[in-house]
Amino acid sequence: MKCIKLIVLLAALVAAPFALAEGNPEAGKEKSQPCAACHGPDGNSPSGMYPSLAGQGQKYLLEQLKAFKSGARENAIMAGQVANLSDQDMQDLAAYFAEQTITTGQASADWVDQGERLYRGGDVEAGIPACSGCHGPAGEGIDAAGFPALAGQHPDYVEAQLKAFRAAGSEAIGDMAKRANDPQAMMRTIAAKMSDAQIKAVASFVSGLSVDEGGAEE
């Protein structure tokens, strides 16, 4: 009986990674046309209001699409967009955008030093861990763990998301946007300890990170 249970468990563990491999990038390209207005035809968003999806981890993209559909992540625009998507549609979209190449931005010279210190070393006194621990030294993310890539992302969008995480972890939420779909409240806990200046600095720094070079463009 124990052997049967072990075989079933191992089979589940082995099969799990292949769930992501079922996405068809070519089909995803066709299905991505409605996404282009906000996220760009190749996943490079033309506006800082919306995230660039190019080069983002496939697992992370799929998780976020499912979170929008279930309501675990609140966004009126995305809720409408994903309402009629099937699991296969979401897998195809995730596979397509994951294969695209993100365009590296440019970090502001005013924020790059502070942003790099926080990203690479955190703030020990404030209890803020280094961002690179989960998001990679070059901002490439760790998709197997569901940690998103940040390199080249719009600074305005990163700043907005960090503030949304902070608002969700604060009692003084008010009318601020909230985001509470992070596993074990990891980002809510970290963002709650960050000042506006720290958030802006990190957001600026990651926009200039390049996965190929591992550094920030000033």
N, C-alpha and C positions, 0 to 999 in steps of 0.2 A: 504493500500500500504506500509506504514511504517512497519507494522507487517511482511509482506512478505519479505521485505528487511532484517529485523532483523533476521528472521528465516534462510534466505540464508546465512547471515554472520555467524551466530552461527554454522550452518552446516559446513561451510568451516573451521571454527576454530577447530571444533571437529574432522573433517576428517583429518586435516593436520598431526597430530601426527601419525595417522595410516599408512600414506604413507611410513614411515620408518619401520613399523612393517611388511611390506610385504616381506622384504628380507628373504631368506631361507638360514640359515647358512650351512646346509648340501650341498645344491647346490653350495653355495659359496666356500666350501672347494674343490669341484671338479674343479670349474672354476679358483681357485687360483693357480693351478700348474704352469702356466707361470710366476706368480709373485715370485715364490720361489727363483729363482736365485739371485734376488736383495734384497727381503724382508724376505727371510727365509720361510720354509714350514709352520711354525706356526706364521708368522708375526714378528719374532725376527730377524732383519736383521743381517747378518754376517759381514757387512761392514759399517763403519761410513759414507761412501759416500751416503748411502741410509737410509731412515727412517725405524724404526721399526713401524709396523702397529698394532701389538698385543695390545689389550686393548684400542685402540683409539676409540673415540666416533663415533657411527654409522652415526649420522647426518653429522659430520665433514668429515668423510671419503667419504660419498656420495657427499658432496659439492665439495670436491677436485677432485674426479674422473670426475664430470661434468665440473669442471673448466678446467681440462686438455683437455677434449674433445672439449669444446667450444673455447679453445685458450685463455680464460681469465687468465689461469696460463700457462706460457710457459715452456715447457720441451720437448725436441725432443724425448727422450726415451719414456716418458709417453704418448705423443701424439700418437705415433705409437701403444702403448699397448691398449689404450682405443678406438681407431678409430672404431673398429667393435663391441664394447660393447653396448648392449641395456640398457635401463633404468633398466630392471629387473636384468640383469647381474651385474650392478653396485650396486644395492640394495643387491643382494645376497653376493657379495664380502664384502661390508661394514658390513653386518650382521655377516659374518664369522669372519673377523678380529676383530670385536668389542668383540667377545666372547672369544678371546684368552688372555693369560696372558703374560704381558711383563716381560722381565728379567731385574731386577734392575742393573744399572751400578755402578760405583764407582767414587765419586767426588774427584778431585785432592785436596790434602791438601794445595797446593799453592793458590788455588782459592776459597776454600769453604767458608771462612769468608766473603770475599767481595761479592761472589755470593749470599750467604744467606741474607746479608743486602739488596742487590738490589731486590732480589726475594720477600722478606717479607716486606720490608719497602720502596723500591724505592730510588730515589735520589731527594729530594725536591728542592734543589738548581738548579739542572739541568732540573727539570720539568719532571722527569721520574717516573711514578706511579709504585706501587708494582705489580710485575707480578702475585702474588697470588690472586689479586683482580679478574682477569679473568680466571686464570688457576688453581685456587684452592690452599689451603694451603699445600696440599700434591702433587700438580701437577696433580691432577685427571681430570682437565678440567671441563667445564660446557657445556655438549653436547647439552642441550636444547637451549642454546644461540649460539651454533656453535663454542665454544672456545675449542681448542684442549687440550688433555692431554699431559703433557710434562715429567712426571715421567719416568725415565729409558731410555729416548731417547738418541741416540748417541750425544755426545757433538760436534763432528765435523759437524754433520748435522744441529744441532740447531744453531751453530755459522754461518754456511753458509747461513741459511735462514734469520737470523737477519741481516746479511750483505747485503743480496739480498733485503730485505725490505728497508734497509737504502739507498742502491743504487737507488732504485726506487723513493725514496723521495728526492733525491739530484739532483742538476743541474749538478754536476760533476760526471756523471755516467761512462763515459769511456766505457771500455769493460767488466765491471763487470756484473755478472748475476743480473737480476732484478726480483722482485716479487711484483705484484701490485693487487692481488685479495683479499686483506683484506677489510672487510666492513668498510665504512667510513674512509678508510686509517688509521685505528687505529694503526696497527703495523708499517706502514711507518712513522707515526708521532713520535712514541716512539723511534724506532730504529735510526731515524735521530739525536736523542739527545745522543746516546750512543757511547762511545769510544770503540776502539778495545778491551781494557782491560776489560771494563764492559761487553761487549758481551761474551768474553771468560769466564769470571767468572760466569756469569749466565748460560751459556751453560754447564759448568762443574758441577755446583751445581744441575741443574735439572736432570742430568744423574744419580745422586745418590739418587734422591728422590724415595721413595716407597709409593705407595698409601696405603698400609696396615699399614705402620708405621708412615707416615707423616714426616719423617726426611730424612736427606741425609747421605749416607754412605761415610765415608772418606777413 
